[in-house]
Amino acid sequence: MPEKDKNQQEGPDVRDNLIRISVDGETVFVNPDQYKPKAGQEGKRVKKMKRMPKNPKPGEWISEDYSKHKIADYKPFNFVDGEGVRCSLYVSGCLFDCPGCYNLAAQNFNYGRPYTQELEDQIINDISQPYVQGLTLLGGEPFLNTWVCNRIIDRVRKEFGHDKDIWSWSGYTWEELLQETPDKLKMLHNIDILVDGRFMDNLKDLTLQFRGSSNQRIIDVQKSFATPDQHPVIWDKLIR
């Protein structure tokens, strides 16, 4: 069982120009400009990973076989989990076991507290504020907690339609999710932005926008589904 997360930091509300990282279990915020490679050093060093994240076969991991319908955290009104002001729901449980994971405690499906109607109502009330752009789903692994995620997604769509956007991070890639179970496909069809792929410690880059490693992509889900071959379309506001 993972050790309890030591992070005691309360929300990054005024740190929109910084990037969140974990150092020995503590969440800290750094200026990405401090970590850009020096001139002439680009591409010189590629870190070799001792262990790789797990790679499931299509349909191998069934959400309801693992999920305990728990959440690790809920953080309203933050600026770091996607574009604009967001309300972020961190679900509990992940099987990818990525080396260097910044939220180790949330890999445990029993970590945290149950998702409740009271919490759902609070999330909807928070999202209803005019300055909030939308909902973000993180973890843990949202696509291994589809009972929770589809429930709040359905409620957001019922209350706000597409006036509020929905982002989700996932260790699954876009291509893998297209081969997944109906509950995961339903969730994918109903979100707006997917940040996909395992965190790869040897590809870590703290200067990237909303991602931890360079293999990960920010995908416009609805535009991707609109392509003839459902090819992933990268978010058009990507800077780096």
N, C-alpha and C positions, 0 to 999 in steps of 0.2 A: 504493500500500500504506500503510495507517495507520502512524503512528509508534508505536514501542513504548511501552506504558503505563509511566509513571514511578512508579506506585504501589508503594511498598515497605512499606506499613503491614501489620503482622501482626494479623489478626483483631480484631474489635470486641467481644471477649467480655464486657467489663464496661461497654459503652456502650449498654445496652438503652433508655435514656431519650433517646438522641440520634438524629439522622438523618445518614446518610452522603451527602456530596455530593463533587463533584470541582471543584477549583479549579486551573486551569492544569495539569491532568494529575495533580495530587496529591489523594489521598483524605483528606478531613478530616471531622470530626464536629461538628455544631452543635446547639445547643438550639433547637428549632422555635419556642419562645415569642418568640425574638428577632426572628423574621421575620413575625409576624402583622401585618396591616395596622393602622395607627393608626385610632382612632375617627374616623368620618366619611370615611375614604378608601376604603372598600370599593367595588369595582366601578368606580372612577374610571379606572383605567389598564389598557388591554388592549394588550399588546405585539404589534406586527405582525411576523410572521415574514417574512424575506427569502426563505426557501426552505422547502418542505414536505417531509416524509418521502415516500418512494416508496410507491405504492399498487398492489399487484399485482392482476391479475385472478384469479378463482378458478382454481386449479390451474396458474397461470403459473410459479410457482417450485417446482420438484421437488427435494426434499431431496437425493436421491442425485446430482443434477446438480451440486451445489455442495459438499456436506459432505465434509470430509476425515477425518471421524471423530476430530477432535482436541478437546481441552479447553483452555480458557484458564487455568483455576484450579480447585482444590478446596479448600473451606474448611469443616472440620468444627467442630461445636460453637459456632455463632454465634447471635446473638439478633436480627439485623436483617433476615434474608431470609424473613420470615413469622412466624407465631405460634410461641412456645416456642423451645426449643433445637433447632437445625436443622443438618443437613449439606448444604452447598450446592455443586452442581456447575455450573461456568460453562463452557458449550460454546463452541466457536470458530466464528464466521461469522454474519453478518447482512447482509441486503440492504436493509433499510428505510432506513438512512442518515439517522437522525433528527438534525437539527441540535441540538447541545447534548448529545449522547449522553455519558454519564458513563464509558463503558467503550469508548472508541474503538478500542483495540488489538484487542478481541475481535470487531470487525466483520470481521476478516481470517480467512478459513477456514483459512489455513495457520498461524495464530498458535498458540503453545502446544505441547502434546505429545500424542501419540496416547492414545486411551482404551485401556486394557489390562485384562486379567483381574486382574492384581495390584491395580490401582486399584479395580476393581469389588469385589474381596474386601475391600479396606480400607474402602470406603464401607459395605458391609454390616456389617462388624464395628463400625464407628463408630455406625451407626444402631441396632445391637442394644443399645447402652447404655440402661438404663431411663429415664434423664433426657432422652433425645433424642426429640422429638415426631415428626420426620419428615425427608423429603428435599425440597430445593428445587432446581429447575432454572432456570438463568438463562443469560445469554450476553453477547454473541451472541444468536442466536435459537434457542431450543430446538426449535421446530417446523420449522426447516430443518436440524436435526441429529437426525432421528427414529431413525436406526439406533442412535446412542448412547443417546438418551433412552428409547426403547422397551425397549432391552436392560436398562437399570438399573431401569426401572419394573417390568418383568416379574420381575426378580430380587427386588425389594422385596416385591412381592405374593406371590411364592412363599415367601419367608422369613417374612414378617410378616403376610400377609393385609392387612386394613385397620386393624391395630393401630397402624401408622405412617401418617401422612398424607403426601401428595405435593402440593406447590405448584409452579406454573410461571408464570413471566413470559412474555409474548409481545407482539410488535408487532402481531400479528394481533388483530382483534376477535373476540368470540364468534361473531357473525353470519358473519364471513368464514370462520372455521374450520369451521362447519357445511357450507360449500360446498367444502371442500378435499379433498385426496387421501386415500385409505384409510389411509395410514400416519399422517397428521396426525389423522384422526378416531379411529384406534385410541388414539393417545396421549391425545387429549382425553378419551375415554371412561374412561381408566384413572387420571386424576388427580383430586384432590379440590378444589383451588382454582386458579383461573386469574386472574392479574392481566393484563388485556387492554389492547390499544391502543398505538399509537405514542406515544413521548414527544413532547409538543408544547411547545417552548420558550416560546411565548407564553402557555401555560396553566400554566407551572411554579408549583408551590406546595409549599414545603418543609415545610408543616405537615400535609400529608396522610399518612394511615396507609399505609405500604408502597407508596406511589405517588409519582411525580415530577411528574405533571401532572393537572389536574382532569378531563380526558376519560377517564382510565383508571379501570377498575372492578375490584373484587375480587369474583369470581363463585364461588358455590358450584356446582361442576360437576354433582355428582350430583343435587342438588335441581333444577337447571335441566333436566337430562335427564328428570326425573320429571314435569315440567309437560306438559300436553297439546300445547302448541305449541313446546316446548323454549325457552321464554322465559328469558333470563338472570335468575337469582335472586341478588341481592346477598348476600354473606357476612353472616350475622346478628350478627357481632361487630364490625362496622364502627363506628368512633367518628367519624372524619372522613375 
